[in-house]
């Protein structure tokens, strides 16, 4: 499902609503960044992880390391 692109004016409105007023010259950059994040999340949602357990159940092996000064 494609979503309409976020305009700089909409980005400014949402930022202000969140209590983060933006300078006028930042509206376009914030809109582009938000659009990119949305695209990355959309890609991640399409991945099939199958039976992969969540990261919280992973127990990393402990290895002693020797630091030298």
N, CA, C and O atoms as a Maestro MAE file, in Angstrom:
{
 s_m_m2io_version
 :::
 2.0.0
}

f_m_ct {
 s_m_title
 :::
 protein
 m_atom[276] {
  # First column is atom index #
  i_m_mmod_type
  r_m_x_coord
  r_m_y_coord
  r_m_z_coord
  i_m_residue_number
  s_m_chain_name
  s_m_pdb_residue_name
  s_m_pdb_atom_name
  i_m_atomic_number
  :::
  1 25 0.846 -1.186 0.000 1 A "UNK " " N  " 7
  2 3 0.000 0.000 0.000 1 A "UNK " " CA " 6
  3 2 0.884 1.240 0.000 1 A "UNK " " C  " 6
  4 15 1.710 1.410 0.897 1 A "UNK " " O  " 8
  5 25 0.722 2.094 -0.979 2 A "UNK " " N  " 7
  6 3 1.488 3.321 -1.063 2 A "UNK " " CA " 6
  7 2 0.771 4.435 -0.312 2 A "UNK " " C  " 6
  8 15 -0.450 4.576 -0.382 2 A "UNK " " O  " 8
  9 25 1.557 5.210 0.398 3 A "UNK " " N  " 7
  10 3 0.996 6.356 1.115 3 A "UNK " " CA " 6
  11 2 1.445 7.622 0.403 3 A "UNK " " C  " 6
  12 15 2.526 7.653 -0.186 3 A "UNK " " O  " 8
  13 25 0.635 8.656 0.452 4 A "UNK " " N  " 7
  14 3 1.030 9.899 -0.204 4 A "UNK " " CA " 6
  15 2 2.270 10.490 0.467 4 A "UNK " " C  " 6
  16 15 2.473 10.329 1.671 4 A "UNK " " O  " 8
  17 25 3.083 11.162 -0.314 5 A "UNK " " N  " 7
  18 3 4.317 11.737 0.198 5 A "UNK " " CA " 6
  19 2 4.023 12.867 1.189 5 A "UNK " " C  " 6
  20 15 3.105 13.665 0.997 5 A "UNK " " O  " 8
  21 25 4.818 12.910 2.237 6 A "UNK " " N  " 7
  22 3 4.674 13.938 3.266 6 A "UNK " " CA " 6
  23 2 5.224 15.259 2.734 6 A "UNK " " C  " 6
  24 15 6.379 15.325 2.313 6 A "UNK " " O  " 8
  25 25 4.421 16.289 2.750 7 A "UNK " " N  " 7
  26 3 4.868 17.598 2.273 7 A "UNK " " CA " 6
  27 2 5.594 18.332 3.397 7 A "UNK " " C  " 6
  28 15 5.391 18.025 4.572 7 A "UNK " " O  " 8
  29 25 6.429 19.290 3.044 8 A "UNK " " N  " 7
  30 3 7.102 20.076 4.078 8 A "UNK " " CA " 6
  31 2 6.123 20.778 5.020 8 A "UNK " " C  " 6
  32 15 6.394 20.907 6.213 8 A "UNK " " O  " 8
  33 25 4.998 21.227 4.493 9 A "UNK " " N  " 7
  34 3 4.008 21.892 5.331 9 A "UNK " " CA " 6
  35 2 3.397 20.913 6.341 9 A "UNK " " C  " 6
  36 15 3.167 21.267 7.497 9 A "UNK " " O  " 8
  37 25 3.137 19.685 5.894 10 A "UNK " " N  " 7
  38 3 2.591 18.674 6.809 10 A "UNK " " CA " 6
  39 2 3.610 18.296 7.874 10 A "UNK " " C  " 6
  40 15 3.257 18.101 9.037 10 A "UNK " " O  " 8
  41 25 4.880 18.192 7.474 11 A "UNK " " N  " 7
  42 3 5.933 17.878 8.440 11 A "UNK " " CA " 6
  43 2 6.018 18.968 9.506 11 A "UNK " " C  " 6
  44 15 6.178 18.675 10.691 11 A "UNK " " O  " 8
  45 25 5.911 20.214 9.082 12 A "UNK " " N  " 7
  46 3 5.953 21.328 10.035 12 A "UNK " " CA " 6
  47 2 4.751 21.279 10.974 12 A "UNK " " C  " 6
  48 15 4.879 21.538 12.171 12 A "UNK " " O  " 8
  49 25 3.594 20.947 10.431 13 A "UNK " " N  " 7
  50 3 2.384 20.880 11.260 13 A "UNK " " CA " 6
  51 2 2.486 19.758 12.290 13 A "UNK " " C  " 6
  52 15 2.145 19.955 13.456 13 A "UNK " " O  " 8
  53 25 2.959 18.564 11.860 14 A "UNK " " N  " 7
  54 3 3.091 17.442 12.787 14 A "UNK " " CA " 6
  55 2 4.169 17.711 13.834 14 A "UNK " " C  " 6
  56 15 4.014 17.331 14.995 14 A "UNK " " O  " 8
  57 25 5.257 18.362 13.432 15 A "UNK " " N  " 7
  58 3 6.313 18.692 14.393 15 A "UNK " " CA " 6
  59 2 5.784 19.676 15.434 15 A "UNK " " C  " 6
  60 15 6.042 19.519 16.627 15 A "UNK " " O  " 8
  61 25 5.059 20.672 14.991 16 A "UNK " " N  " 7
  62 3 4.487 21.646 15.920 16 A "UNK " " CA " 6
  63 2 3.494 20.981 16.859 16 A "UNK " " C  " 6
  64 15 3.451 21.296 18.048 16 A "UNK " " O  " 8
  65 25 2.701 20.067 16.331 17 A "UNK " " N  " 7
  66 3 1.730 19.336 17.159 17 A "UNK " " CA " 6
  67 2 2.442 18.508 18.232 17 A "UNK " " C  " 6
  68 15 1.916 18.323 19.329 17 A "UNK " " O  " 8
  69 25 3.651 18.007 17.905 18 A "UNK " " N  " 7
  70 3 4.431 17.223 18.858 18 A "UNK " " CA " 6
  71 2 5.233 18.110 19.804 18 A "UNK " " C  " 6
  72 15 5.958 17.607 20.662 18 A "UNK " " O  " 8
  73 25 5.107 19.423 19.654 19 A "UNK " " N  " 7
  74 3 5.828 20.344 20.525 19 A "UNK " " CA " 6
  75 2 7.252 20.609 20.073 19 A "UNK " " C  " 6
  76 15 8.096 21.011 20.873 19 A "UNK " " O  " 8
  77 25 7.523 20.385 18.788 20 A "UNK " " N  " 7
  78 3 8.858 20.575 18.227 20 A "UNK " " CA " 6
  79 2 8.806 21.569 17.068 20 A "UNK " " C  " 6
  80 15 8.900 21.163 15.909 20 A "UNK " " O  " 8
  81 25 8.659 22.847 17.356 21 A "UNK " " N  " 7
  82 3 8.588 23.816 16.265 21 A "UNK " " CA " 6
  83 2 9.883 23.805 15.448 21 A "UNK " " C  " 6
  84 15 10.980 23.732 16.002 21 A "UNK " " O  " 8
  85 25 9.738 23.880 14.128 22 A "UNK " " N  " 7
  86 3 10.879 23.838 13.223 22 A "UNK " " CA " 6
  87 2 11.083 25.180 12.542 22 A "UNK " " C  " 6
  88 15 10.133 25.907 12.252 22 A "UNK " " O  " 8
  89 25 12.346 25.485 12.295 23 A "UNK " " N  " 7
  90 3 12.648 26.664 11.487 23 A "UNK " " CA " 6
  91 2 12.190 26.384 10.056 23 A "UNK " " C  " 6
  92 15 12.205 25.235 9.615 23 A "UNK " " O  " 8
  93 25 11.793 27.407 9.345 24 A "UNK " " N  " 7
  94 3 11.250 27.250 7.990 24 A "UNK " " CA " 6
  95 2 12.184 26.482 7.061 24 A "UNK " " C  " 6
  96 15 11.722 25.687 6.241 24 A "UNK " " O  " 8
  97 25 13.485 26.707 7.177 25 A "UNK " " N  " 7
  98 3 14.421 26.050 6.263 25 A "UNK " " CA " 6
  99 2 14.587 24.554 6.538 25 A "UNK " " C  " 6
  100 15 15.207 23.854 5.738 25 A "UNK " " O  " 8
  101 25 14.051 24.054 7.643 26 A "UNK " " N  " 7
  102 3 14.182 22.632 7.983 26 A "UNK " " CA " 6
  103 2 12.985 21.789 7.568 26 A "UNK " " C  " 6
  104 15 13.062 20.562 7.617 26 A "UNK " " O  " 8
  105 25 11.890 22.403 7.163 27 A "UNK " " N  " 7
  106 3 10.669 21.663 6.825 27 A "UNK " " CA " 6
  107 2 10.906 20.613 5.747 27 A "UNK " " C  " 6
  108 15 10.455 19.476 5.886 27 A "UNK " " O  " 8
  109 25 11.598 20.971 4.689 28 A "UNK " " N  " 7
  110 3 11.840 20.041 3.593 28 A "UNK " " CA " 6
  111 2 12.716 18.869 4.010 28 A "UNK " " C  " 6
  112 15 12.439 17.727 3.642 28 A "UNK " " O  " 8
  113 25 13.766 19.139 4.772 29 A "UNK " " N  " 7
  114 3 14.669 18.075 5.220 29 A "UNK " " CA " 6
  115 2 13.959 17.114 6.167 29 A "UNK " " C  " 6
  116 15 14.159 15.901 6.093 29 A "UNK " " O  " 8
  117 25 13.140 17.649 7.044 30 A "UNK " " N  " 7
  118 3 12.408 16.797 7.989 30 A "UNK " " CA " 6
  119 2 11.388 15.938 7.239 30 A "UNK " " C  " 6
  120 15 11.217 14.761 7.554 30 A "UNK " " O  " 8
  121 25 10.721 16.515 6.264 31 A "UNK " " N  " 7
  122 3 9.752 15.746 5.475 31 A "UNK " " CA " 6
  123 2 10.453 14.624 4.717 31 A "UNK " " C  " 6
  124 15 9.948 13.502 4.679 31 A "UNK " " O  " 8
  125 25 11.594 14.902 4.117 32 A "UNK " " N  " 7
  126 3 12.331 13.884 3.374 32 A "UNK " " CA " 6
  127 2 12.820 12.773 4.303 32 A "UNK " " C  " 6
  128 15 12.751 11.595 3.952 32 A "UNK " " O  " 8
  129 25 13.309 13.142 5.477 33 A "UNK " " N  " 7
  130 3 13.785 12.148 6.442 33 A "UNK " " CA " 6
  131 2 12.637 11.278 6.935 33 A "UNK " " C  " 6
  132 15 12.776 10.058 7.024 33 A "UNK " " O  " 8
  133 25 11.515 11.891 7.252 34 A "UNK " " N  " 7
  134 3 10.355 11.124 7.711 34 A "UNK " " CA " 6
  135 2 9.869 10.181 6.612 34 A "UNK " " C  " 6
  136 15 9.474 9.051 6.901 34 A "UNK " " O  " 8
  137 25 9.894 10.628 5.366 35 A "UNK " " N  " 7
  138 3 9.475 9.785 4.247 35 A "UNK " " CA " 6
  139 2 10.416 8.593 4.097 35 A "UNK " " C  " 6
  140 15 9.969 7.480 3.820 35 A "UNK " " O  " 8
  141 25 11.715 8.821 4.280 36 A "UNK " " N  " 7
  142 3 12.686 7.734 4.183 36 A "UNK " " CA " 6
  143 2 12.481 6.714 5.296 36 A "UNK " " C  " 6
  144 15 12.503 5.508 5.049 36 A "UNK " " O  " 8
  145 25 12.283 7.192 6.514 37 A "UNK " " N  " 7
  146 3 12.042 6.291 7.649 37 A "UNK " " CA " 6
  147 2 10.784 5.461 7.394 37 A "UNK " " C  " 6
  148 15 10.766 4.261 7.668 37 A "UNK " " O  " 8
  149 25 9.761 6.079 6.884 38 A "UNK " " N  " 7
  150 3 8.519 5.373 6.576 38 A "UNK " " CA " 6
  151 2 8.759 4.276 5.536 38 A "UNK " " C  " 6
  152 15 8.207 3.181 5.645 38 A "UNK " " O  " 8
  153 25 9.581 4.573 4.533 39 A "UNK " " N  " 7
  154 3 9.886 3.584 3.501 39 A "UNK " " CA " 6
  155 2 10.677 2.411 4.077 39 A "UNK " " C  " 6
  156 15 10.416 1.261 3.724 39 A "UNK " " O  " 8
  157 25 11.640 2.689 4.959 40 A "UNK " " N  " 7
  158 3 12.436 1.625 5.572 40 A "UNK " " CA " 6
  159 2 11.550 0.735 6.443 40 A "UNK " " C  " 6
  160 15 11.662 -0.489 6.392 40 A "UNK " " O  " 8
  161 25 10.683 1.335 7.231 41 A "UNK " " N  " 7
  162 3 9.781 0.550 8.077 41 A "UNK " " CA " 6
  163 2 8.851 -0.298 7.217 41 A "UNK " " C  " 6
  164 15 8.561 -1.444 7.562 41 A "UNK " " O  " 8
  165 25 8.386 0.251 6.110 42 A "UNK " " N  " 7
  166 3 7.539 -0.517 5.207 42 A "UNK " " CA " 6
  167 2 8.262 -1.741 4.660 42 A "UNK " " C  " 6
  168 15 7.669 -2.812 4.532 42 A "UNK " " O  " 8
  169 25 9.545 -1.584 4.337 43 A "UNK " " N  " 7
  170 3 10.345 -2.707 3.855 43 A "UNK " " CA " 6
  171 2 10.523 -3.751 4.947 43 A "UNK " " C  " 6
  172 15 10.407 -4.948 4.686 43 A "UNK " " O  " 8
  173 25 10.802 -3.311 6.160 44 A "UNK " " N  " 7
  174 3 10.970 -4.243 7.277 44 A "UNK " " CA " 6
  175 2 9.691 -5.022 7.556 44 A "UNK " " C  " 6
  176 15 9.748 -6.200 7.909 44 A "UNK " " O  " 8
  177 25 8.559 -4.386 7.403 45 A "UNK " " N  " 7
  178 3 7.283 -5.073 7.649 45 A "UNK " " CA " 6
  179 2 7.018 -6.176 6.633 45 A "UNK " " C  " 6
  180 15 6.261 -7.106 6.913 45 A "UNK " " O  " 8
  181 25 7.631 -6.081 5.462 46 A "UNK " " N  " 7
  182 3 7.435 -7.093 4.426 46 A "UNK " " CA " 6
  183 2 8.307 -8.328 4.628 46 A "UNK " " C  " 6
  184 15 8.071 -9.353 3.990 46 A "UNK " " O  " 8
  185 25 9.305 -8.252 5.500 47 A "UNK " " N  " 7
  186 3 10.204 -9.388 5.713 47 A "UNK " " CA " 6
  187 2 9.498 -10.505 6.461 47 A "UNK " " C  " 6
  188 15 8.703 -10.264 7.370 47 A "UNK " " O  " 8
  189 25 9.802 -11.728 6.062 48 A "UNK " " N  " 7
  190 3 9.242 -12.896 6.730 48 A "UNK " " CA " 6
  191 2 10.319 -13.502 7.624 48 A "UNK " " C  " 6
  192 15 11.272 -14.103 7.129 48 A "UNK " " O  " 8
  193 25 10.171 -13.349 8.920 49 A "UNK " " N  " 7
  194 3 11.153 -13.865 9.859 49 A "UNK " " CA " 6
  195 2 10.837 -15.294 10.285 49 A "UNK " " C  " 6
  196 15 11.621 -15.908 11.008 49 A "UNK " " O  " 8
  197 25 9.720 -15.821 9.856 50 A "UNK " " N  " 7
  198 3 9.369 -17.200 10.141 50 A "UNK " " CA " 6
  199 2 9.412 -17.523 11.621 50 A "UNK " " C  " 6
  200 15 8.712 -16.906 12.424 50 A "UNK " " O  " 8
  201 25 10.237 -18.492 11.974 51 A "UNK " " N  " 7
  202 3 10.329 -18.957 13.357 51 A "UNK " " CA " 6
  203 2 11.472 -18.305 14.118 51 A "UNK " " C  " 6
  204 15 11.910 -18.831 15.141 51 A "UNK " " O  " 8
  205 25 11.956 -17.183 13.642 52 A "UNK " " N  " 7
  206 3 13.062 -16.506 14.313 52 A "UNK " " CA " 6
  207 2 12.590 -15.972 15.664 52 A "UNK " " C  " 6
  208 15 11.619 -15.218 15.724 52 A "UNK " " O  " 8
  209 25 13.276 -16.360 16.760 53 A "UNK " " N  " 7
  210 3 12.875 -15.856 18.072 53 A "UNK " " CA " 6
  211 2 13.259 -14.385 18.225 53 A "UNK " " C  " 6
  212 15 14.162 -13.908 17.537 53 A "UNK " " O  " 8
  213 25 12.595 -13.674 19.105 54 A "UNK " " N  " 7
  214 3 12.933 -12.269 19.322 54 A "UNK " " CA " 6
  215 2 14.333 -12.127 19.925 54 A "UNK " " C  " 6
  216 15 14.846 -13.062 20.540 54 A "UNK " " O  " 8
  217 25 14.934 -10.984 19.750 55 A "UNK " " N  " 7
  218 3 16.294 -10.747 20.222 55 A "UNK " " CA " 6
  219 2 16.420 -10.889 21.736 55 A "UNK " " C  " 6
  220 15 17.504 -11.204 22.229 55 A "UNK " " O  " 8
  221 25 15.363 -10.670 22.472 56 A "UNK " " N  " 7
  222 3 15.418 -10.734 23.936 56 A "UNK " " CA " 6
  223 2 15.769 -12.130 24.445 56 A "UNK " " C  " 6
  224 15 16.237 -12.259 25.576 56 A "UNK " " O  " 8
  225 25 15.561 -13.169 23.654 57 A "UNK " " N  " 7
  226 3 15.864 -14.520 24.105 57 A "UNK " " CA " 6
  227 2 17.285 -14.948 23.743 57 A "UNK " " C  " 6
  228 15 17.705 -16.042 24.121 57 A "UNK " " O  " 8
  229 25 18.033 -14.114 23.022 58 A "UNK " " N  " 7
  230 3 19.397 -14.450 22.634 58 A "UNK " " CA " 6
  231 2 20.325 -14.258 23.823 58 A "UNK " " C  " 6
  232 15 20.297 -13.213 24.473 58 A "UNK " " O  " 8
  233 25 21.142 -15.258 24.108 59 A "UNK " " N  " 7
  234 3 22.133 -15.171 25.180 59 A "UNK " " CA " 6
  235 2 23.520 -15.182 24.546 59 A "UNK " " C  " 6
  236 15 23.981 -16.212 24.054 59 A "UNK " " O  " 8
  237 25 24.164 -14.049 24.563 60 A "UNK " " N  " 7
  238 3 25.491 -13.937 23.966 60 A "UNK " " CA " 6
  239 2 26.500 -14.707 24.802 60 A "UNK " " C  " 6
  240 15 26.451 -14.652 26.031 60 A "UNK " " O  " 8
  241 25 27.414 -15.424 24.157 61 A "UNK " " N  " 7
  242 3 28.427 -16.155 24.930 61 A "UNK " " CA " 6
  243 2 29.404 -15.180 25.580 61 A "UNK " " C  " 6
  244 15 29.755 -14.149 25.008 61 A "UNK " " O  " 8
  245 25 29.832 -15.534 26.785 62 A "UNK " " N  " 7
  246 3 30.745 -14.683 27.525 62 A "UNK " " CA " 6
  247 2 32.170 -15.070 27.171 62 A "UNK " " C  " 6
  248 15 32.530 -16.247 27.206 62 A "UNK " " O  " 8
  249 25 32.968 -14.089 26.834 63 A "UNK " " N  " 7
  250 3 34.366 -14.338 26.527 63 A "UNK " " CA " 6
  251 2 35.221 -13.394 27.352 63 A "UNK " " C  " 6
  252 15 34.977 -12.188 27.396 63 A "UNK " " O  " 8
  253 25 36.224 -13.960 28.004 64 A "UNK " " N  " 7
  254 3 37.146 -13.133 28.771 64 A "UNK " " CA " 6
  255 2 38.082 -12.438 27.809 64 A "UNK " " C  " 6
  256 15 38.648 -13.075 26.920 64 A "UNK " " O  " 8
  257 25 38.248 -11.166 27.973 65 A "UNK " " N  " 7
  258 3 39.187 -10.418 27.150 65 A "UNK " " CA " 6
  259 2 40.251 -9.831 28.059 65 A "UNK " " C  " 6
  260 15 39.971 -9.483 29.207 65 A "UNK " " O  " 8
  261 25 41.430 -9.723 27.567 66 A "UNK " " N  " 7
  262 3 42.547 -9.201 28.339 66 A "UNK " " CA " 6
  263 2 42.960 -7.869 27.747 66 A "UNK " " C  " 6
  264 15 43.463 -7.805 26.626 66 A "UNK " " O  " 8
  265 25 42.751 -6.836 28.486 67 A "UNK " " N  " 7
  266 3 43.106 -5.507 28.019 67 A "UNK " " CA " 6
  267 2 44.552 -5.200 28.393 67 A "UNK " " C  " 6
  268 15 45.033 -5.589 29.458 67 A "UNK " " O  " 8
  269 25 45.211 -4.516 27.523 68 A "UNK " " N  " 7
  270 3 46.578 -4.088 27.829 68 A "UNK " " CA " 6
  271 2 46.623 -2.578 27.765 68 A "UNK " " C  " 6
  272 15 45.936 -1.944 26.963 68 A "UNK " " O  " 8
  273 25 47.422 -2.036 28.604 69 A "UNK " " N  " 7
  274 3 47.570 -0.575 28.628 69 A "UNK " " CA " 6
  275 2 48.849 -0.150 27.994 69 A "UNK " " C  " 6
  276 15 49.138 1.044 27.927 69 A "UNK " " O  " 8
  :::
 }
 m_bond[275] {
  # First column is bond index #
  i_m_from
  i_m_to
  i_m_order
  :::
  1 1 2 1
  2 2 3 1
  3 3 4 2
  4 3 5 1
  5 5 6 1
  6 6 7 1
  7 7 8 2
  8 7 9 1
  9 9 10 1
  10 10 11 1
  11 11 12 2
  12 11 13 1
  13 13 14 1
  14 14 15 1
  15 15 16 2
  16 15 17 1
  17 17 18 1
  18 18 19 1
  19 19 20 2
  20 19 21 1
  21 21 22 1
  22 22 23 1
  23 23 24 2
  24 23 25 1
  25 25 26 1
  26 26 27 1
  27 27 28 2
  28 27 29 1
  29 29 30 1
  30 30 31 1
  31 31 32 2
  32 31 33 1
  33 33 34 1
  34 34 35 1
  35 35 36 2
  36 35 37 1
  37 37 38 1
  38 38 39 1
  39 39 40 2
  40 39 41 1
  41 41 42 1
  42 42 43 1
  43 43 44 2
  44 43 45 1
  45 45 46 1
  46 46 47 1
  47 47 48 2
  48 47 49 1
  49 49 50 1
  50 50 51 1
  51 51 52 2
  52 51 53 1
  53 53 54 1
  54 54 55 1
  55 55 56 2
  56 55 57 1
  57 57 58 1
  58 58 59 1
  59 59 60 2
  60 59 61 1
  61 61 62 1
  62 62 63 1
  63 63 64 2
  64 63 65 1
  65 65 66 1
  66 66 67 1
  67 67 68 2
  68 67 69 1
  69 69 70 1
  70 70 71 1
  71 71 72 2
  72 71 73 1
  73 73 74 1
  74 74 75 1
  75 75 76 2
  76 75 77 1
  77 77 78 1
  78 78 79 1
  79 79 80 2
  80 79 81 1
  81 81 82 1
  82 82 83 1
  83 83 84 2
  84 83 85 1
  85 85 86 1
  86 86 87 1
  87 87 88 2
  88 87 89 1
  89 89 90 1
  90 90 91 1
  91 91 92 2
  92 91 93 1
  93 93 94 1
  94 94 95 1
  95 95 96 2
  96 95 97 1
  97 97 98 1
  98 98 99 1
  99 99 100 2
  100 99 101 1
  101 101 102 1
  102 102 103 1
  103 103 104 2
  104 103 105 1
  105 105 106 1
  106 106 107 1
  107 107 108 2
  108 107 109 1
  109 109 110 1
  110 110 111 1
  111 111 112 2
  112 111 113 1
  113 113 114 1
  114 114 115 1
  115 115 116 2
  116 115 117 1
  117 117 118 1
  118 118 119 1
  119 119 120 2
  120 119 121 1
  121 121 122 1
  122 122 123 1
  123 123 124 2
  124 123 125 1
  125 125 126 1
  126 126 127 1
  127 127 128 2
  128 127 129 1
  129 129 130 1
  130 130 131 1
  131 131 132 2
  132 131 133 1
  133 133 134 1
  134 134 135 1
  135 135 136 2
  136 135 137 1
  137 137 138 1
  138 138 139 1
  139 139 140 2
  140 139 141 1
  141 141 142 1
  142 142 143 1
  143 143 144 2
  144 143 145 1
  145 145 146 1
  146 146 147 1
  147 147 148 2
  148 147 149 1
  149 149 150 1
  150 150 151 1
  151 151 152 2
  152 151 153 1
  153 153 154 1
  154 154 155 1
  155 155 156 2
  156 155 157 1
  157 157 158 1
  158 158 159 1
  159 159 160 2
  160 159 161 1
  161 161 162 1
  162 162 163 1
  163 163 164 2
  164 163 165 1
  165 165 166 1
  166 166 167 1
  167 167 168 2
  168 167 169 1
  169 169 170 1
  170 170 171 1
  171 171 172 2
  172 171 173 1
  173 173 174 1
  174 174 175 1
  175 175 176 2
  176 175 177 1
  177 177 178 1
  178 178 179 1
  179 179 180 2
  180 179 181 1
  181 181 182 1
  182 182 183 1
  183 183 184 2
  184 183 185 1
  185 185 186 1
  186 186 187 1
  187 187 188 2
  188 187 189 1
  189 189 190 1
  190 190 191 1
  191 191 192 2
  192 191 193 1
  193 193 194 1
  194 194 195 1
  195 195 196 2
  196 195 197 1
  197 197 198 1
  198 198 199 1
  199 199 200 2
  200 199 201 1
  201 201 202 1
  202 202 203 1
  203 203 204 2
  204 203 205 1
  205 205 206 1
  206 206 207 1
  207 207 208 2
  208 207 209 1
  209 209 210 1
  210 210 211 1
  211 211 212 2
  212 211 213 1
  213 213 214 1
  214 214 215 1
  215 215 216 2
  216 215 217 1
  217 217 218 1
  218 218 219 1
  219 219 220 2
  220 219 221 1
  221 221 222 1
  222 222 223 1
  223 223 224 2
  224 223 225 1
  225 225 226 1
  226 226 227 1
  227 227 228 2
  228 227 229 1
  229 229 230 1
  230 230 231 1
  231 231 232 2
  232 231 233 1
  233 233 234 1
  234 234 235 1
  235 235 236 2
  236 235 237 1
  237 237 238 1
  238 238 239 1
  239 239 240 2
  240 239 241 1
  241 241 242 1
  242 242 243 1
  243 243 244 2
  244 243 245 1
  245 245 246 1
  246 246 247 1
  247 247 248 2
  248 247 249 1
  249 249 250 1
  250 250 251 1
  251 251 252 2
  252 251 253 1
  253 253 254 1
  254 254 255 1
  255 255 256 2
  256 255 257 1
  257 257 258 1
  258 258 259 1
  259 259 260 2
  260 259 261 1
  261 261 262 1
  262 262 263 1
  263 263 264 2
  264 263 265 1
  265 265 266 1
  266 266 267 1
  267 267 268 2
  268 267 269 1
  269 269 270 1
  270 270 271 1
  271 271 272 2
  272 271 273 1
  273 273 274 1
  274 274 275 1
  275 275 276 2
  :::
 }
}
